[in-house]
Amino acid sequence: MVTHGHRFSVPWLGELEKEALSRKADIVIFGHTHCHFDTVQKGIRYLNPGAVRGCRDSGKRTYMLLNLADNGHIYVLYKAIH
């Protein structure tokens, strides 16, 4: 599932989690906060790539590289921009 977080009251995962569970999502990629985020909750991986313009809270500039491998593994790498 890919969405902009404002539709689900991000940064809190409550509404986003309900939607992800109803869609039987394995991975949720969302934005809105501009801050990188990576967690697993109830078997769902939640990813926010951050923003090259910077996180609203910290100013940290990041982007995400995501590789969904043929073997089912998910590889996520966050890159900081200096």
C-alpha positions in Angstrom: 0.0 0.0 0.0 1.3 3.5 -0.9 -0.4 6.6 0.4 0.3 10.1 1.6 -0.1 10.0 5.4 -2.4 13.0 5.8 -5.4 10.8 4.8 -4.7 8.6 7.8 -3.6 11.0 10.6 0.1 10.1 10.3 2.4 10.1 12.2 0.1 8.0 14.4 -0.4 4.5 12.9 -3.9 3.9 14.2 -6.0 4.8 11.2 -3.2 3.8 8.8 -3.0 0.4 10.5 -6.8 -0.2 10.2 -6.6 0.6 6.4 -3.5 -1.6 5.9 -5.1 -4.5 7.7 -8.4 -4.2 5.7 -6.3 -4.3 2.5 -4.2 -7.2 3.8 -1.1 -5.1 3.1 2.4 -6.5 3.8 4.1 -3.2 3.3 2.9 0.4 3.7 4.9 3.3 2.3 3.7 6.7 3.3 4.8 10.3 3.5 3.5 13.5 5.1 5.9 14.0 8.0 9.0 14.2 5.8 10.9 12.1 8.5 12.2 8.6 7.8 10.4 5.9 9.6 10.7 2.1 9.6 8.9 -0.3 11.9 6.9 -3.5 11.8 3.6 -3.7 13.6 1.2 -6.6 13.5 3.2 -8.2 10.7 3.0 -5.0 8.5 6.2 -3.1 7.6 5.6 0.7 7.7 8.1 2.8 5.7 8.5 6.5 5.3 11.4 7.5 3.0 11.8 11.0 4.6 12.5 13.9 2.4 15.4 15.3 0.5 14.3 18.8 1.6 14.5 17.7 5.2 12.5 16.3 8.1 10.1 18.8 9.6 11.4 18.0 13.1 15.1 17.5 12.7 15.9 18.9 9.3 17.6 15.6 8.5 17.5 15.1 4.7 17.0 11.4 3.6 15.7 9.2 0.9 15.0 5.5 0.7 16.1 2.7 -1.6 13.8 -0.2 -1.6 14.5 -3.6 -3.1 11.8 -6.3 -3.1 13.9 -9.4 -3.9 12.7 -12.4 -5.8 13.3 -14.5 -2.7 10.7 -12.5 -0.7 13.2 -10.5 1.3 12.7 -6.7 1.6 15.8 -4.6 1.6 15.6 -1.0 2.8 18.4 1.5 2.8 18.0 5.0 4.1 20.5 7.5 2.6 21.3 10.8 4.3 22.1 13.8 2.2 24.7 16.2 3.6 
